[in-house]
Amino acid sequence: MRVVRTVEQLRETLEYMRQGGHTPVGFVPTMGFLHEGHASLLRKAAEMSNTVVMSIFVNPLQFGPNEDFEAYPRDERRDLELAEREGADIVFIPSVEEMYPQPTRTQVTVSSLTTQLCGASRPGHFDGVTTVVSKLFNMVQPDYAFFGLKDAQQVAVLRRMVSDLNMNVQIVACPIVREADGLALSSRNVYLSAEERSQALVLSHSLREAREAIQTGQVRTAAEVRGLLVSVIESSPLAVIDYAEILSFPELEPLDQGISLNEAPGEIIMALAVKFGRTRLIDNNVFIPKEVAVLV
């Protein structure tokens, strides 16, 4: 495994790999503090690619003024051990100065998709994501890029960016990885106290209860599903709901609250963002209403 810290080193190493026939190239962008969710992305990348590149970069552009950029957990040594164990060939760890050597006056913005969900409560967040991912795609020139569905809105936004800008990369969405008790893996889980960690299980519980209620016909409309999600989450005293929404996917358009979900075309997402103390967690289910048994 090769660790590189400059764009020049990255490009030289990738050129060497490509000249040796080590294509296609798979890319896993991360902010580090890796867990099993990231490991699953690396394994999928290794399955589909002959060269696996992972980046570790905590991107300041996607953090708001009152968010946790400075406190975001970092552990480079541990990250590199996991990356090597899971088959990464190149790990790119740039500094902020390497990524942004001068003030950034160019932004990549995906409209509409970024006004819902996390985009509504974190203004500018997705502009930071799309800008840095565009830069990384230009540096790596991957054939495939792998992202977890835990942040399904990010997947939808990046797929639209790639399509709109004719980028020659395929976005591969990978399933949410959970702890044995159902909590979606997140680098931010380390912020949770023991009691917050216990109560955070209400996210996956609410999604499961909503799924079962849809399957049995107890709830039929988007309004009824949202009401059930909110009711279950509010049973947790520490939970403060940022959003609980039912939207079309990947368009992220609001649904008619009164019509039956079975009349909605295509896929639907039940998306949650809930705070426990100072920690904001997200979770979701994406499904086809008429095939609710295939929820992921």
C-alpha positions as CSV (number, residue, x, y, z in Angstrom):
1,M,0.0,0.0,0.0
2,R,1.3,3.4,-1.0
3,V,0.5,6.5,1.2
4,V,0.7,9.8,-0.8
5,R,0.1,13.3,0.5
6,T,0.3,15.6,-2.5
7,V,-1.7,15.8,-5.8
8,E,1.6,15.3,-7.7
9,Q,2.5,12.1,-5.9
10,L,-1.1,10.8,-6.4
11,R,-1.1,11.4,-10.1
12,E,2.4,10.0,-10.6
13,T,1.4,6.8,-8.7
14,L,-1.8,6.4,-10.6
15,E,-0.1,6.9,-13.9
16,Y,2.4,4.2,-13.0
17,M,-0.5,1.9,-12.0
18,R,-2.4,2.6,-15.2
19,Q,0.7,2.0,-17.4
20,G,1.1,-1.4,-15.7
21,G,-2.5,-2.3,-16.7
22,H,-3.9,-2.0,-13.2
23,T,-7.3,-0.8,-14.3
24,P,-10.2,-0.2,-13.6
25,V,-9.6,2.2,-10.8
26,G,-12.0,2.3,-7.8
27,F,-12.1,5.2,-5.4
28,V,-13.4,5.5,-1.9
29,P,-13.5,9.1,-0.6
30,T,-13.6,9.3,3.2
31,M,-13.1,11.8,6.1
32,G,-11.2,9.1,8.0
33,F,-11.8,7.7,11.5
34,L,-12.8,4.5,9.6
35,H,-15.2,1.9,10.7
36,E,-16.7,-1.3,9.2
37,G,-18.9,0.8,6.9
38,H,-15.8,2.2,5.2
39,A,-14.3,-1.3,5.2
40,S,-17.3,-2.6,3.3
41,L,-16.8,0.1,0.7
42,L,-13.1,-0.9,0.3
43,R,-14.1,-4.5,-0.1
44,K,-16.6,-3.6,-2.8
45,A,-14.0,-1.5,-4.5
46,A,-11.5,-4.3,-4.5
47,E,-14.2,-6.6,-6.0
48,M,-14.8,-4.3,-8.9
49,S,-11.4,-2.7,-9.5
50,N,-7.8,-3.6,-10.0
51,T,-6.5,-0.5,-8.3
52,V,-8.2,0.8,-5.1
53,V,-7.7,4.4,-4.0
54,M,-8.9,5.8,-0.7
55,S,-8.7,9.4,0.3
56,I,-8.7,10.6,3.9
57,F,-9.6,14.3,4.1
58,V,-11.7,16.2,6.6
59,N,-13.1,18.8,4.3
60,P,-13.6,22.2,5.9
61,L,-15.9,23.4,3.1
62,Q,-18.7,21.1,4.2
63,F,-18.8,22.2,7.8
64,G,-20.9,25.1,9.0
65,P,-19.6,27.7,11.5
66,N,-21.1,25.9,14.5
67,E,-20.2,22.4,13.4
68,D,-17.5,20.0,14.5
69,F,-14.6,20.5,12.0
70,E,-11.9,20.9,14.6
71,A,-13.3,18.2,16.9
72,Y,-14.1,15.7,14.1
73,P,-12.4,12.5,15.2
74,R,-9.1,11.6,13.6
75,D,-6.8,8.5,13.9
76,E,-4.5,8.2,10.9
77,R,-2.5,5.2,12.2
78,R,-5.7,3.2,12.8
79,D,-7.1,4.3,9.5
80,L,-4.1,3.1,7.6
81,E,-4.1,-0.3,9.3
82,L,-7.7,-0.8,8.2
83,A,-7.1,0.4,4.7
84,E,-4.2,-2.0,4.2
85,R,-6.1,-4.8,5.8
86,E,-9.0,-4.2,3.3
87,G,-6.9,-4.0,0.2
88,A,-6.4,-0.3,-0.5
89,D,-3.5,0.2,-3.0
90,I,-3.1,4.0,-2.6
91,V,-4.2,6.2,0.3
92,F,-4.3,9.9,-0.4
93,I,-4.0,12.0,2.8
94,P,-3.7,15.7,1.7
95,S,-3.5,18.7,4.0
96,V,-6.0,21.5,3.8
97,E,-3.3,23.6,2.2
98,E,-2.7,20.9,-0.5
99,M,-6.4,20.7,-1.3
100,Y,-7.0,24.4,-1.2
101,P,-3.7,26.2,-1.9
102,Q,-5.6,29.5,-2.5
103,P,-9.0,30.8,-1.6
104,T,-11.6,28.7,-3.4
105,R,-13.6,30.9,-5.8
106,T,-15.2,28.1,-7.8
107,Q,-18.0,26.0,-6.3
108,V,-20.0,23.1,-7.7
109,T,-23.6,23.4,-6.8
110,V,-26.5,20.9,-7.4
111,S,-29.7,22.8,-7.1
112,S,-33.1,21.4,-5.8
113,L,-31.7,18.1,-4.5
114,T,-29.8,20.0,-1.8
115,T,-32.7,22.1,-0.4
116,Q,-34.3,19.1,1.4
117,L,-33.2,17.0,4.4
118,C,-29.6,17.8,5.5
119,G,-29.4,20.6,2.9
120,A,-32.2,22.5,4.7
121,S,-30.6,22.3,8.1
122,R,-27.0,22.6,7.0
123,P,-26.8,25.4,4.5
124,G,-23.8,25.2,2.2
125,H,-23.0,21.6,3.3
126,F,-23.6,20.0,-0.1
127,D,-21.8,22.7,-2.0
128,G,-18.8,21.7,0.1
129,V,-19.3,18.1,-0.7
130,T,-19.8,18.5,-4.4
131,T,-16.9,20.8,-4.7
132,V,-14.4,18.6,-2.9
133,V,-15.6,15.4,-4.6
134,S,-15.3,17.1,-8.0
135,K,-11.7,18.0,-7.1
136,L,-11.0,14.5,-6.0
137,F,-12.5,13.0,-9.1
138,N,-10.3,15.3,-11.3
139,M,-7.3,14.1,-9.3
140,V,-8.0,10.4,-9.2
141,Q,-9.9,10.0,-12.5
142,P,-11.6,6.8,-11.2
143,D,-13.8,4.4,-13.1
144,Y,-15.9,3.8,-10.0
145,A,-16.5,5.7,-6.8
146,F,-18.1,4.0,-3.8
147,F,-20.4,5.7,-1.2
148,G,-22.5,4.3,1.6
149,L,-26.3,4.7,1.5
150,K,-26.4,5.9,5.0
151,D,-26.1,9.3,3.5
152,A,-28.6,8.6,0.7
153,Q,-29.0,12.3,-0.1
154,Q,-25.3,12.5,-0.8
155,V,-25.5,9.6,-3.2
156,A,-28.4,11.2,-5.0
157,V,-26.6,14.6,-5.2
158,L,-23.4,13.1,-6.5
159,R,-25.1,10.9,-9.1
160,R,-26.9,14.0,-10.4
161,M,-23.6,16.0,-10.5
162,V,-21.9,13.2,-12.4
163,S,-24.8,13.0,-14.9
164,D,-25.2,16.7,-15.4
165,L,-21.4,17.3,-15.8
166,N,-20.8,14.2,-18.0
167,M,-18.1,12.9,-15.5
168,N,-16.7,9.6,-16.6
169,V,-17.2,7.8,-13.3
170,Q,-19.9,5.4,-12.0
171,I,-21.3,6.1,-8.5
172,V,-21.7,2.8,-6.7
173,A,-24.0,3.0,-3.7
174,C,-23.4,0.4,-1.0
175,P,-25.8,-0.8,1.7
176,I,-25.9,0.7,5.2
177,V,-23.7,-1.2,7.7
178,R,-25.1,-1.5,11.2
179,E,-24.1,-2.6,14.6
180,A,-25.6,-5.8,15.8
181,D,-28.3,-3.8,17.7
182,G,-29.2,-1.9,14.6
183,L,-27.4,1.5,15.0
184,A,-26.0,2.7,11.7
185,L,-22.3,2.9,11.8
186,S,-21.0,6.5,11.9
187,S,-17.7,8.2,12.9
188,R,-19.8,10.5,15.0
189,N,-21.1,7.6,17.2
190,V,-18.0,8.1,19.4
191,Y,-19.5,11.4,20.6
192,L,-22.5,9.6,22.2
193,S,-22.6,9.0,25.9
194,A,-23.7,5.5,27.1
195,E,-27.3,6.7,27.6
196,E,-27.4,8.6,24.3
197,R,-26.0,5.5,22.5
198,S,-28.8,3.4,24.0
199,Q,-31.5,5.9,23.0
200,A,-30.1,6.4,19.5
201,L,-31.4,2.9,18.7
202,V,-34.8,4.6,18.3
203,L,-33.8,5.6,14.7
204,S,-33.5,2.1,13.4
205,H,-36.4,1.0,15.5
206,S,-38.7,3.7,14.0
207,L,-37.7,2.7,10.5
208,R,-38.3,-1.0,11.2
209,E,-41.7,-0.2,12.8
210,A,-42.7,1.9,9.8
211,R,-41.6,-0.8,7.4
212,E,-43.7,-3.4,9.2
213,A,-46.7,-1.0,9.4
214,I,-46.5,-0.5,5.7
215,Q,-46.2,-4.2,5.0
216,T,-49.3,-5.0,7.1
217,G,-51.3,-2.1,5.8
218,Q,-51.5,-0.2,9.2
219,V,-50.2,2.9,7.5
220,R,-50.8,3.8,3.8
221,T,-50.0,7.4,3.2
222,A,-46.8,9.5,3.6
223,A,-48.5,11.5,6.3
224,E,-49.3,8.4,8.3
225,V,-45.8,7.0,7.9
226,R,-44.3,10.3,9.0
227,G,-46.6,10.4,12.0
228,L,-45.5,6.9,13.0
229,L,-41.8,7.7,12.7
230,V,-42.2,10.9,14.8
231,S,-44.2,9.1,17.4
232,V,-41.7,6.3,17.9
233,I,-38.7,8.7,17.9
234,E,-40.3,11.0,20.4
235,S,-40.7,8.1,22.8
236,S,-37.0,8.6,23.4
237,P,-36.5,11.4,25.9
238,L,-33.1,12.5,24.6
239,A,-34.1,12.6,20.9
240,V,-34.5,16.0,19.2
241,I,-35.9,15.6,15.7
242,D,-34.2,17.6,13.0
243,Y,-36.3,16.0,10.3
244,A,-38.3,12.9,9.6
245,E,-39.4,12.9,5.9
246,I,-40.9,10.7,3.3
247,L,-39.7,11.7,-0.2
248,S,-39.3,10.3,-3.7
249,F,-35.9,8.9,-4.4
250,P,-33.5,9.9,-5.9
251,E,-35.4,13.1,-6.9
252,L,-36.0,14.0,-3.2
253,E,-39.4,15.6,-4.0
254,P,-42.2,15.8,-1.4
255,L,-45.0,13.3,-1.8
256,D,-48.7,14.1,-1.7
257,Q,-49.3,13.5,2.0
258,G,-52.8,12.1,1.4
259,I,-52.3,9.6,-1.4
260,S,-51.5,5.9,-0.9
261,L,-47.8,5.2,-1.1
262,N,-48.6,2.4,-3.5
263,E,-49.7,5.0,-6.0
264,A,-46.3,6.7,-5.9
265,P,-44.0,5.8,-8.8
266,G,-40.5,4.5,-8.3
267,E,-38.5,4.5,-5.0
268,I,-39.3,6.3,-1.8
269,I,-37.0,7.2,1.1
270,M,-37.8,7.4,4.8
271,A,-35.1,9.8,6.0
272,L,-34.2,10.8,9.6
273,A,-31.9,13.2,11.3
274,V,-32.1,13.3,15.1
275,K,-29.9,14.9,17.7
276,F,-28.8,13.2,20.9
277,G,-27.1,15.8,23.0
278,R,-24.6,17.5,20.7
279,T,-24.5,14.6,18.3
280,R,-26.6,14.6,15.1
281,L,-27.3,11.2,13.6
282,I,-28.9,10.3,10.2
283,D,-30.5,7.1,9.1
284,N,-32.9,6.0,6.3
285,N,-34.6,3.3,4.3
286,V,-35.0,3.4,0.5
287,F,-37.8,1.2,-0.9
288,I,-40.3,0.6,-3.6
289,P,-43.7,0.8,-2.0
290,K,-45.1,-2.2,-4.0
291,E,-42.1,-4.2,-3.1
292,V,-41.6,-3.2,0.5
293,A,-40.0,-6.5,1.4
294,V,-36.9,-5.4,-0.4
295,L,-36.1,-2.5,1.9
296,V,-32.4,-2.0,2.4
